[in-house]
Amino acid sequence: MTIRLGLQIPNFSYGTGVAELFPTVVAQAKEAEAAGFDSVFVMDHFYQLPMLGSPDQPMLEAYTTLGALAAVTEKVQLGALVTGNTYRNPTLLAKAITTLDVISQGRAILGVGTGWFELEHNQLGFEFGTFTDRFEKLGEALQILLPMIEGQRVTFSGTHYRTEDAFASPRFRDHIPLLIGGSGERKTFGLAARHFDHLNVIAPFPELPGKMAALARRCEEVGRDPSTLETSMLLTVVPDPNFTDDMVPAPMRGRVAVGSPDRIAETIRANVVDVGVDAVIINLPSYSPGSITKLGEALRPVVGL
């Protein structure tokens, strides 16, 4: 797996009827593929996130959507950025991701994290617990999930999960690329260094150099060459020449690039790539045909494509 330039689809509120909702998703994925993006991601949420809209706005289930996108694309890698571990038993997730890999002919990425959106958990009946609880669950889940997607049979008995000779078949590849997202320099980065191929770093621009230094320390602690662990940052981009930095809401500053596609590319070069982050994954507040193409033209040289 190599991620250099990804597109995340963060919402499905297009002002269309439901009949046109998924065709608009398909249009974005196909445009990204044609524009040279190497990966397309969706969020793993059941309700829209507070910073993006109200809970009742349209939200498609992630793995159903990814399976459908696998059938209408040919080259882009496909994944959830990131899967909430609390929403699925790890054996079910193993089955979902290996199925996606078969349907896509080897283009699945398994992105996973602890889960964090408390409203979803409370309203839909998922146990939320403390951050420590969720992190312990993720640790147990990985002991089941990772060997299953590698073709092993897994018997496991833990505090949160239990399996008996669990396996996933069919599989397309012996290894599905593994991505984790987060900002925790000790726990999340430590997991990334031990088990994952890719870390999506959640942090504003000024914090990225420190995050990269912390990640190097975690790799050193487990004897891993940091260059073997890919990194990326997820950014919102607003490709509007009339949109300026001071128009970005204060809580989102340092995570948003605005202006013309060339100005966005320069912002990403200076604040992300030049501090050692390998890749960028972008999302857009809204979609208009051609916008992804223009961004791809500007961003491909920045990320080495």
C-alpha positions as a printed Julia matrix, in Angstrom:
305×3 Matrix{Float64}:
   0.0     0.0     0.0
   1.11    3.5    -0.76
  -1.16    6.42   -0.02
   0.02    9.75   -1.35
  -3.15   11.58   -2.35
  -6.53   10.55   -0.99
 -10.07   11.89   -1.13
 -12.4    11.51    1.83
 -16.14   11.95    1.26
 -17.34   13.52    4.53
 -21.01   14.05    3.84
 -23.9    13.08    1.6
 -25.89   16.31    1.85
 -25.97   17.32   -1.8
 -29.37   19.01   -1.95
 -30.63   16.21   -4.17
 -33.27   13.6    -3.61
 -32.23   10.23   -2.24
 -32.3     8.79   -5.77
 -29.4    11.06   -6.78
 -27.41   10.71   -3.57
 -25.34    7.66   -4.41
 -24.82    8.64   -8.07
 -23.18   11.8    -6.7
 -20.9     9.67   -4.51
 -19.97    7.6    -7.57
 -19.24   10.77   -9.56
 -16.78   11.93   -6.88
 -15.0     8.59   -6.7
 -14.69    8.33  -10.47
 -13.48   11.91  -10.78
 -10.86   11.28   -8.08
  -9.68    8.16   -9.86
  -9.41    9.94  -13.2
  -7.6    12.86  -11.53
  -4.83   10.63  -10.18
  -5.93   10.24   -6.57
  -4.78    6.86   -5.28
  -7.41    6.33   -2.61
 -11.01    7.18   -1.71
 -12.33    7.04    1.83
 -15.68    7.42    3.55
 -16.38    8.08    7.22
 -17.6     5.26    9.43
 -20.51    7.06   11.06
 -24.25    6.56   11.23
 -25.08   10.18   12.06
 -23.48   13.31   10.65
 -20.76   14.79   12.87
 -21.48   17.94   14.9
 -18.93   20.12   13.09
 -20.39   19.17    9.7
 -24.14   19.21   10.26
 -27.08   17.93   12.28
 -27.42   14.24   13.19
 -30.41   13.76   10.88
 -28.52   14.69    7.71
 -27.91   11.83    5.22
 -25.22    9.31    6.22
 -24.57    6.08    4.36
 -23.2     3.01    6.11
 -19.5     2.78    5.33
 -18.9    -0.79    4.2
 -22.05   -1.07    2.11
 -20.95    2.12    0.35
 -17.38    0.92   -0.14
 -18.54   -2.36   -1.62
 -20.69   -0.48   -4.13
 -17.79    1.85   -5.0
 -15.55   -1.16   -5.57
 -17.87   -2.23   -8.37
 -17.76    1.13  -10.2
 -14.03    1.98   -9.85
 -10.94    0.21  -11.11
  -7.78    1.62   -9.53
  -8.37    3.62   -6.35
  -7.83    2.03   -2.98
 -10.95    2.05   -0.8
 -11.38    2.32    2.95
 -13.02    3.9     5.95
 -11.17    6.78    7.59
 -11.48    5.25   10.06
 -13.62    2.3    11.14
 -15.0     2.7    14.67
 -13.94   -0.48   16.47
 -16.87   -0.2    18.89
 -19.46   -0.55   16.11
 -18.59   -4.09   14.96
 -17.4    -7.29   16.48
 -13.84   -7.81   15.16
 -14.87  -11.04   13.45
 -17.57   -9.17   11.54
 -15.08   -6.46   10.57
 -12.63   -9.13    9.38
 -15.36  -10.54    7.18
 -16.34   -7.08    5.88
 -12.8    -6.03    4.96
 -11.84   -9.33    3.33
 -15.08   -9.21    1.34
 -14.29   -5.66    0.23
 -10.82   -6.81   -0.82
 -12.31   -9.61   -2.94
 -14.9    -7.33   -4.57
 -12.29   -4.64   -5.3
  -9.66   -7.12   -6.53
  -7.16   -6.16   -3.85
  -7.88   -2.47   -3.27
  -9.17   -2.49    0.32
  -7.51   -0.55    3.14
  -8.43   -1.36    6.71
  -8.58    1.89    8.64
  -9.48    1.44   12.3
  -9.66    3.49   15.49
 -11.19    3.38   18.95
 -14.49    5.13   18.13
 -15.34    8.47   19.72
 -18.78    9.88   18.77
 -20.74    9.44   22.01
 -24.14   10.44   20.6
 -24.08    7.57   18.12
 -23.17    5.09   20.83
 -25.89    6.27   23.19
 -28.7     6.48   20.63
 -27.85    3.29   18.73
 -27.05    1.12   21.72
 -23.28    0.7    21.37
 -21.35    0.63   24.62
 -19.25    3.81   24.89
 -17.38    3.58   28.19
 -14.22    5.53   28.91
 -11.35    6.18   26.52
  -9.38    3.54   28.41
 -12.22    1.05   27.87
 -12.32    1.78   24.15
  -8.56    1.52   23.81
  -8.54   -1.81   25.62
 -11.28   -3.03   23.29
  -9.24   -2.0    20.27
  -6.2    -3.83   21.62
  -8.22   -7.03   22.03
  -9.92   -6.59   18.66
  -6.56   -6.38   16.89
  -5.55   -9.74   18.37
  -8.52  -11.26   16.55
  -8.78   -9.08   13.48
  -5.18   -9.03   12.26
  -4.56  -12.77   12.23
  -8.0   -13.43   10.71
  -7.34  -11.2     7.7
  -3.98  -12.95    7.25
  -5.76  -16.3     6.94
  -5.24  -17.69   10.43
  -7.82  -19.37   12.61
  -8.22  -17.48   15.87
  -9.28  -18.69   19.29
  -9.34  -15.87   21.8
 -10.87  -15.17   25.18
 -10.58  -11.65   26.56
 -12.48   -9.17   28.66
 -14.46   -7.83   25.71
 -14.32  -10.44   22.93
 -14.31  -14.19   22.54
 -13.75  -16.35   19.45
 -13.38  -20.06   18.81
 -11.49  -21.14   15.7
 -12.65  -18.0    13.83
 -11.56  -17.54   10.22
 -12.38  -15.41    7.16
 -12.74  -16.93    3.7
 -12.37  -16.05    0.86
  -9.43  -13.66    0.91
  -7.85  -11.9    -2.05
  -4.48  -11.03   -0.48
  -2.34  -12.32    2.34
  -2.01   -8.78    3.7
  -4.56   -5.98    3.63
  -2.92   -2.61    4.33
  -3.58   -1.38    7.86
  -4.21    2.26    8.76
  -4.82    3.8    12.16
  -5.81    7.38   12.84
  -5.3     9.49   15.92
  -3.23   12.01   17.84
  -2.16   10.12   20.97
   1.62   10.15   21.05
   1.93    7.29   23.51
  -0.93    4.83   22.9
  -2.06    5.42   19.31
   1.42    6.07   17.93
   2.69    3.04   19.86
   0.06    0.82   18.23
   0.93    2.28   14.84
   4.6     1.48   15.31
   3.89   -2.1    16.38
   1.16   -3.17   13.98
   0.25   -0.73   11.22
   1.39    0.26    7.74
   0.03    3.82    7.87
  -0.77    6.46   10.49
  -3.2     9.26    9.75
  -2.04   11.98   12.14
  -4.79   14.13   13.61
  -3.25   17.47   14.53
  -3.18   21.1    13.38
  -0.24   22.34   11.31
   1.83   23.78   14.19
   1.76   20.47   16.07
   2.84   18.24   13.18
   6.63   18.5    13.71
   6.24   17.42   17.32
   3.93   14.58   16.32
   6.42   13.32   13.78
   9.21   13.41   16.39
   7.02   11.47   18.83
   6.24    8.88   16.17
   9.95    8.41   15.48
  10.46    7.73   19.2
   7.7     5.11   19.26
   9.29    3.4    16.24
  12.71    3.47   17.89
  11.27    1.87   21.04
  10.09   -1.18   19.08
  13.07   -1.34   16.71
  11.19   -0.18   13.61
  12.59    2.0    10.87
  10.24    5.05   10.83
  10.49    5.19    7.04
   8.52    1.93    6.86
   5.48    3.54    8.52
   3.63    5.83    6.13
   1.98    8.98    7.47
  -0.74   11.29    6.26
  -2.85   14.24    7.38
  -6.55   14.71    6.72
  -7.38   18.26    5.6
 -10.5    20.13    4.64
  -9.91   22.22    1.52
 -12.02   25.09    0.23
 -11.04   25.71   -3.42
 -12.45   29.22   -3.63
 -10.14   32.18   -4.43
 -12.44   34.45   -2.44
 -12.24   32.32    0.71
  -9.47   33.52    3.06
  -7.82   32.03    6.13
  -9.59   34.41    8.51
 -12.93   32.99    7.31
 -12.06   29.55    8.71
 -13.85   28.87   12.03
 -11.4    29.09   14.91
 -11.68   25.4    16.0
 -10.72   24.27   12.48
  -7.74   26.53   11.88
  -4.58   24.61   11.18
  -6.58   21.8     9.58
  -7.99   23.7     6.59
  -6.4    24.94    3.36
  -8.22   27.59    1.34
  -7.96   29.62   -1.85
  -7.1    28.64   -5.38
  -5.93   25.06   -6.01
  -2.36   26.35   -6.39
  -2.55   28.21   -3.07
  -3.97   25.11   -1.39
  -1.11   23.07   -2.83
   1.46   25.52   -1.48
  -0.17   25.5     1.97
   0.03   21.71    2.03
   3.61   21.68    0.77
   4.82   24.1     3.44
   2.85   22.77    6.41
   2.52   19.05    5.75
   4.97   17.63    3.22
   7.96   19.78    4.2
   7.67   18.66    7.85
   7.96   15.01    6.85
   4.34   13.83    6.45
   4.18   11.51    3.44
   0.65   12.0     2.2
  -2.43   14.18    2.26
  -6.06   13.13    2.32
  -8.47   15.94    1.51
 -12.17   16.47    1.88
 -14.38   19.24    0.52
 -17.36   20.87    2.27
 -19.36   20.52   -0.96
 -18.94   18.92   -4.36
 -19.14   20.47   -7.8
 -18.05   18.55  -10.9
 -14.47   19.43  -11.89
 -13.34   20.63   -8.46
 -11.61   17.35   -7.61
  -9.87   17.33  -10.99
  -8.41   20.82  -10.46
  -7.21   19.92   -6.98
  -5.6    16.74   -8.28
  -3.67   18.68  -10.91
  -2.29   21.02   -8.25
  -1.59   18.42   -5.57
  -0.07   15.52   -7.48
   3.37   17.19   -7.83
   3.36   18.16   -4.14
   3.0    14.56   -2.99
   5.27   13.08   -5.62
   2.7    11.72   -8.07
